[in-house]
Structures are given as C-alpha cells and as structure tokens.
Amino acid sequence: MTRLDSSRSLRWLCTLAAALALVVVLFPVYAVIVGSFESTQTLFSGTFYWLPHAATLANYSTVIQAQSGHVLTSLIVALGTAALALIVAVPAAYALSKYRLRVTVVLVSSLLICQIVPSIVLATSLFIVFHWTHLVNSYPGLIIADGTYAIPFAILVLRAFFFSLPNEVMQAARVDGASEWQTFYRIVVPLARSAVITVAVFAFLNGWGDFIFALTILSGSGIEPITLGIYTYLGNYSTDWGAVMASAAFAMVPAGVMLVLAQRYIASGLTAGSVVG
C-alpha cells in the first residue's frame, strides 16, 4: 500500500470514528427531544419514531408550571459555582505556575486525586461537615460542594495555561512600575481570558448538572435544582414519561446556550497550555 493510500485510509477511519462518536453522544439527546413531544402511550407503543408522532405541547406546559422555580435554583447554584471556582482557582493556579513552592508537587498531586474520588464519598463527608457548620439545606453549602470538583479542574487547566505565558511579559510590567497585584489583574488575567472563560463554563456545567451533592446536602429542604426536580417528578409521576422527557429537554436549554456562546473560547482555552510562547 502506498503512502497516499495509507493516508486516505487513516483519514476515512478517523472520520468514521468521529461520526460514530457523534452519533453515540447526540442520539440520546435527539431521542429525548423527540420523546418530549410524544405521549406516554406513544413512547411505550413499541415503535421508535424518528419524528414526533402525534406531537403535543402538553408535556412542556406541565413542565414549565412545575419546574420553572427549579431552573432558577440551578442557575443560582451554577453561577455561584463558577464564581467560586474563578475566585479560588485563578490566583491559586498562577501561584503554582510562577512561584517555586516546596509544596507544589503535593498540592498538584492532591488536585489530581480530587478528580478521581467518587462524588458520593465527598458528598457523605461534606454532609457531616456541613451539619456541624449549619450549611446543610442551603445555597452556600451546595455551591461549596460543587466547587470540590470544579476548583481542582479549574486550577489544573489554568496552571497549564499560565505556564505558557512568557515571564518576560510580567517582568516588563514590573519594570514599568506595576506591583505584583497590578501585574496579575491587569496583565495576566486579560491574557488568560480564554482559559478563564473555559474553566468558568465547565464550573457552571458542573453546578448545573449536579445530582449527588444536591440529593445529599439538600435532603428535605425547599431548595431544589432541576436535577432533583426531574428525579422527584419521575418518582411521583412515573407513568407520565412524556413530561419526564420534556423536563430533561427543558433542563438542557441553558447549558446548551452557554456552550454555544463560549465554544470558541473553550477550544482555545483547552489547547492554549499545550503551546509554549
């Protein structure tokens, strides 16, 4: 086989793999959207319809009345998680990348470990701590809990980006009379805009889609995000699967809008740290 034939084969193989991955990821979303316009009888008729069969908006009418408050709760939690992640992660990542600290290896290793600890383990431990500090059944408690995953990820991504910033830029700012803090928020943060937006979006999505922390920390409270709303709705009205599908589709809208608006920053923010200069 010639080099040209090998290159074409690899290109087709990669294209096929990408198409297969796209189908695997998007088909459940498509099925949820189609199902949200169908009745429970149609969904359990034994036939899958690629387009809504006997489409109805009754599911969305039911869901909007029942879940609007839950969406607002999720927005508060998601925005709070994103704000907390940025407040902690941006200066922490800068310090770990630009200053020689004896504990850097320990801190970075700890951050990596935090990413692999099961959420149910953290939720159980945090519930006990929050019970002592009276943060159970509260917005701050849930935001801090969601931050236990969002903050380590944000620090690791931002640290990789800050490594790519040339030290000469900071040194030039100091020569011009800028203090350490002025250099940080006037030079470093604007240069890291793409990375900052990237970690903010992922922190937002982490808070928006959280279920385990919400189920554990908000048990029995009046605060209920959209994930718990769907779970409770499913448990109480398990026969109305059309409304459940509509709830899931309704919950995807804010997160989808956020991803569409920030997609160009996400692409550059995730790859910026891999290129030095």
RAHU-V550446 format. One record per residue. RES is the residue in three letters. PHI is phi as a letter, one per 20 degrees, with the letter a starting at -180 (* if undefined). PSI is psi as a letter, one per 30 degrees, with the letter a starting at -180 (* if undefined). OMEGA is omega in degrees with one decimal (* if undefined). Layout:
BEGIN
res=RES phi=PHI psi=PSI omega=OMEGA
res=RES phi=PHI psi=PSI omega=OMEGA
END
This chain:
BEGIN
res=MET phi=* psi=k omega=-179.4
res=THR phi=f psi=l omega=179.5
res=ARG phi=f psi=e omega=179.8
res=LEU phi=f psi=e omega=177.9
res=ASP phi=f psi=e omega=179.0
res=SER phi=f psi=e omega=179.2
res=SER phi=f psi=e omega=178.6
res=ARG phi=f psi=e omega=179.9
res=SER phi=f psi=e omega=178.8
res=LEU phi=f psi=e omega=-179.7
res=ARG phi=f psi=e omega=179.3
res=TRP phi=f psi=e omega=178.8
res=LEU phi=f psi=e omega=178.9
res=CYS phi=f psi=e omega=178.6
res=THR phi=f psi=e omega=178.6
res=LEU phi=f psi=e omega=179.2
res=ALA phi=f psi=e omega=179.0
res=ALA phi=f psi=e omega=178.6
res=ALA phi=f psi=e omega=179.1
res=LEU phi=f psi=e omega=178.4
res=ALA phi=f psi=e omega=179.7
res=LEU phi=f psi=e omega=179.2
res=VAL phi=f psi=e omega=-178.6
res=VAL phi=f psi=e omega=-177.3
res=VAL phi=f psi=e omega=-170.9
res=LEU phi=e psi=f omega=-177.1
res=PHE phi=f psi=e omega=176.8
res=PRO phi=g psi=e omega=177.8
res=VAL phi=f psi=e omega=178.7
res=TYR phi=f psi=e omega=-179.8
res=ALA phi=f psi=e omega=178.6
res=VAL phi=f psi=e omega=-178.9
res=ILE phi=f psi=e omega=178.3
res=VAL phi=f psi=e omega=-179.1
res=GLY phi=f psi=f omega=-178.9
res=SER phi=f psi=f omega=178.4
res=PHE phi=d psi=g omega=-176.0
res=GLU phi=d psi=l omega=177.8
res=SER phi=e psi=l omega=179.0
res=THR phi=f psi=e omega=179.4
res=GLN phi=f psi=e omega=179.1
res=THR phi=f psi=e omega=-178.9
res=LEU phi=f psi=e omega=-178.1
res=PHE phi=d psi=g omega=179.5
res=SER phi=f psi=f omega=-179.1
res=GLY phi=n psi=g omega=179.7
res=THR phi=c psi=k omega=176.7
res=PHE phi=e psi=k omega=178.7
res=TYR phi=d psi=k omega=179.8
res=TRP phi=f psi=f omega=173.5
res=LEU phi=c psi=l omega=-178.0
res=PRO phi=g psi=k omega=179.5
res=HIS phi=d psi=k omega=-175.4
res=ALA phi=l psi=h omega=-174.0
res=ALA phi=g psi=k omega=179.0
res=THR phi=b psi=k omega=176.6
res=LEU phi=e psi=g omega=-178.3
res=ALA phi=f psi=e omega=179.4
res=ASN phi=f psi=e omega=-179.0
res=TYR phi=f psi=e omega=177.7
res=SER phi=f psi=e omega=178.6
res=THR phi=f psi=e omega=-175.6
res=VAL phi=f psi=e omega=-178.6
res=ILE phi=f psi=e omega=178.3
res=GLN phi=f psi=e omega=-173.6
res=ALA phi=e psi=f omega=-168.9
res=GLN phi=d psi=f omega=-176.6
res=SER phi=g psi=e omega=178.7
res=GLY phi=f psi=e omega=178.6
res=HIS phi=f psi=e omega=177.5
res=VAL phi=f psi=e omega=178.1
res=LEU phi=f psi=e omega=177.4
res=THR phi=f psi=e omega=179.1
res=SER phi=f psi=e omega=177.8
res=LEU phi=f psi=e omega=178.6
res=ILE phi=f psi=e omega=-179.1
res=VAL phi=f psi=e omega=-177.5
res=ALA phi=f psi=e omega=178.2
res=LEU phi=f psi=e omega=176.9
res=GLY phi=f psi=e omega=177.8
res=THR phi=f psi=e omega=178.8
res=ALA phi=f psi=e omega=179.6
res=ALA phi=f psi=e omega=178.9
res=LEU phi=f psi=e omega=-179.9
res=ALA phi=f psi=e omega=-179.8
res=LEU phi=f psi=e omega=-178.3
res=ILE phi=f psi=e omega=-177.7
res=VAL phi=e psi=e omega=-168.3
res=ALA phi=f psi=e omega=-175.1
res=VAL phi=f psi=e omega=178.3
res=PRO phi=f psi=e omega=-180.0
res=ALA phi=f psi=e omega=179.2
res=ALA phi=f psi=e omega=178.8
res=TYR phi=f psi=e omega=179.6
res=ALA phi=f psi=e omega=-178.5
res=LEU phi=f psi=f omega=-178.5
res=SER phi=e psi=e omega=-172.3
res=LYS phi=d psi=f omega=-179.2
res=TYR phi=d psi=k omega=179.4
res=ARG phi=e psi=j omega=-179.0
res=LEU phi=d psi=k omega=-179.1
res=ARG phi=f psi=f omega=-176.2
res=VAL phi=e psi=g omega=-176.2
res=THR phi=g psi=e omega=-178.4
res=VAL phi=f psi=e omega=-179.9
res=VAL phi=f psi=e omega=-178.6
res=LEU phi=f psi=e omega=-179.6
res=VAL phi=f psi=e omega=177.5
res=SER phi=f psi=e omega=178.5
res=SER phi=f psi=e omega=178.0
res=LEU phi=f psi=e omega=177.9
res=LEU phi=f psi=e omega=179.1
res=ILE phi=f psi=e omega=179.7
res=CYS phi=g psi=f omega=-178.3
res=GLN phi=f psi=f omega=-175.4
res=ILE phi=d psi=f omega=177.4
res=VAL phi=f psi=k omega=179.6
res=PRO phi=g psi=k omega=-176.9
res=SER phi=f psi=e omega=-179.2
res=ILE phi=f psi=e omega=177.3
res=VAL phi=f psi=e omega=178.3
res=LEU phi=f psi=e omega=-178.1
res=ALA phi=f psi=e omega=179.6
res=THR phi=f psi=e omega=179.8
res=SER phi=f psi=e omega=-178.5
res=LEU phi=f psi=e omega=178.9
res=PHE phi=f psi=e omega=178.8
res=ILE phi=f psi=e omega=179.7
res=VAL phi=f psi=e omega=-179.1
res=PHE phi=f psi=f omega=176.5
res=HIS phi=f psi=e omega=177.8
res=TRP phi=f psi=e omega=-175.0
res=THR phi=e psi=g omega=177.0
res=HIS phi=m psi=h omega=177.3
res=LEU phi=d psi=f omega=176.9
res=VAL phi=f psi=k omega=179.8
res=ASN phi=l psi=h omega=179.3
res=SER phi=b psi=l omega=176.1
res=TYR phi=f psi=e omega=179.6
res=PRO phi=g psi=e omega=179.5
res=GLY phi=f psi=e omega=-179.8
res=LEU phi=f psi=e omega=178.9
res=ILE phi=f psi=e omega=178.0
res=ILE phi=f psi=e omega=179.4
res=ALA phi=f psi=e omega=177.6
res=ASP phi=f psi=f omega=178.5
res=GLY phi=f psi=f omega=179.2
res=THR phi=f psi=f omega=173.0
res=TYR phi=e psi=e omega=-175.4
res=ALA phi=f psi=e omega=-175.5
res=ILE phi=f psi=e omega=177.6
res=PRO phi=g psi=e omega=177.9
res=PHE phi=f psi=e omega=-178.9
res=ALA phi=f psi=e omega=-180.0
res=ILE phi=f psi=e omega=-178.3
res=LEU phi=f psi=e omega=179.4
res=VAL phi=f psi=e omega=-178.3
res=LEU phi=f psi=e omega=178.2
res=ARG phi=f psi=e omega=177.5
res=ALA phi=f psi=e omega=179.0
res=PHE phi=f psi=e omega=-178.1
res=PHE phi=f psi=f omega=175.7
res=PHE phi=f psi=e omega=-177.4
res=SER phi=f psi=f omega=178.8
res=LEU phi=f psi=k omega=179.8
res=PRO phi=f psi=k omega=179.2
res=ASN phi=f psi=f omega=-179.1
res=GLU phi=f psi=e omega=179.7
res=VAL phi=f psi=e omega=178.2
res=MET phi=f psi=e omega=179.8
res=GLN phi=f psi=e omega=178.3
res=ALA phi=f psi=e omega=178.7
res=ALA phi=f psi=e omega=179.8
res=ARG phi=f psi=e omega=176.7
res=VAL phi=f psi=e omega=179.0
res=ASP phi=f psi=g omega=175.1
res=GLY phi=o psi=g omega=-179.7
res=ALA phi=f psi=k omega=176.3
res=SER phi=f psi=l omega=179.9
res=GLU phi=f psi=e omega=179.6
res=TRP phi=f psi=e omega=177.8
res=GLN phi=f psi=e omega=177.0
res=THR phi=f psi=e omega=-177.4
res=PHE phi=f psi=e omega=-172.5
res=TYR phi=e psi=f omega=177.1
res=ARG phi=d psi=f omega=-177.1
res=ILE phi=d psi=e omega=-171.9
res=VAL phi=f psi=e omega=-176.6
res=VAL phi=f psi=e omega=176.5
res=PRO phi=f psi=e omega=178.5
res=LEU phi=f psi=f omega=-178.0
res=ALA phi=e psi=g omega=-174.4
res=ARG phi=g psi=e omega=-177.8
res=SER phi=f psi=e omega=-180.0
res=ALA phi=f psi=e omega=179.8
res=VAL phi=f psi=e omega=178.4
res=ILE phi=f psi=e omega=179.2
res=THR phi=f psi=e omega=-178.2
res=VAL phi=f psi=f omega=176.9
res=ALA phi=f psi=e omega=179.4
res=VAL phi=f psi=e omega=-179.8
res=PHE phi=f psi=e omega=175.8
res=ALA phi=f psi=e omega=176.8
res=PHE phi=f psi=e omega=-179.7
res=LEU phi=f psi=e omega=177.7
res=ASN phi=f psi=e omega=177.6
res=GLY phi=f psi=e omega=-178.8
res=TRP phi=f psi=e omega=-174.7
res=GLY phi=e psi=g omega=-177.5
res=ASP phi=f psi=k omega=177.4
res=PHE phi=c psi=e omega=-174.7
res=ILE phi=f psi=e omega=-179.3
res=PHE phi=f psi=e omega=-179.6
res=ALA phi=f psi=e omega=-179.1
res=LEU phi=f psi=e omega=-176.8
res=THR phi=e psi=e omega=-171.5
res=ILE phi=e psi=f omega=-176.9
res=LEU phi=d psi=g omega=-177.2
res=SER phi=f psi=k omega=176.7
res=GLY phi=n psi=g omega=-178.0
res=SER phi=d psi=l omega=177.3
res=GLY phi=e psi=f omega=177.6
res=ILE phi=e psi=k omega=-176.0
res=GLU phi=b psi=j omega=177.4
res=PRO phi=f psi=l omega=-173.9
res=ILE phi=f psi=e omega=179.6
res=THR phi=f psi=e omega=176.4
res=LEU phi=f psi=e omega=177.4
res=GLY phi=f psi=e omega=177.4
res=ILE phi=f psi=e omega=-179.4
res=TYR phi=f psi=e omega=179.5
res=THR phi=f psi=e omega=-179.9
res=TYR phi=f psi=e omega=178.7
res=LEU phi=f psi=e omega=-178.8
res=GLY phi=f psi=e omega=-176.9
res=ASN phi=e psi=f omega=-175.2
res=TYR phi=c psi=h omega=-173.5
res=SER phi=f psi=f omega=179.9
res=THR phi=e psi=f omega=-176.7
res=ASP phi=e psi=i omega=-176.3
res=TRP phi=f psi=f omega=176.1
res=GLY phi=f psi=e omega=177.5
res=ALA phi=f psi=e omega=176.9
res=VAL phi=f psi=e omega=177.0
res=MET phi=f psi=e omega=179.2
res=ALA phi=f psi=e omega=176.8
res=SER phi=f psi=e omega=179.5
res=ALA phi=f psi=e omega=178.0
res=ALA phi=f psi=e omega=178.4
res=PHE phi=f psi=e omega=-178.1
res=ALA phi=f psi=f omega=-177.9
res=MET phi=f psi=f omega=-172.6
res=VAL phi=f psi=e omega=-178.4
res=PRO phi=g psi=e omega=178.9
res=ALA phi=f psi=e omega=178.0
res=GLY phi=f psi=e omega=177.7
res=VAL phi=f psi=e omega=179.1
res=MET phi=g psi=e omega=-179.5
res=LEU phi=f psi=e omega=-179.9
res=VAL phi=f psi=e omega=-178.1
res=LEU phi=f psi=e omega=-173.4
res=ALA phi=d psi=g omega=-172.0
res=GLN phi=f psi=e omega=-178.4
res=ARG phi=f psi=e omega=177.1
res=TYR phi=f psi=e omega=179.9
res=ILE phi=f psi=e omega=-178.7
res=ALA phi=f psi=e omega=-179.0
res=SER phi=f psi=e omega=-178.3
res=GLY phi=f psi=e omega=-179.4
res=LEU phi=f psi=f omega=-177.2
res=THR phi=d psi=f omega=-174.8
res=ALA phi=f psi=e omega=-176.6
res=GLY phi=f psi=f omega=-178.6
res=SER phi=e psi=f omega=-179.0
res=VAL phi=d psi=k omega=-179.2
res=VAL phi=e psi=k omega=178.2
res=GLY phi=p psi=* omega=*
END
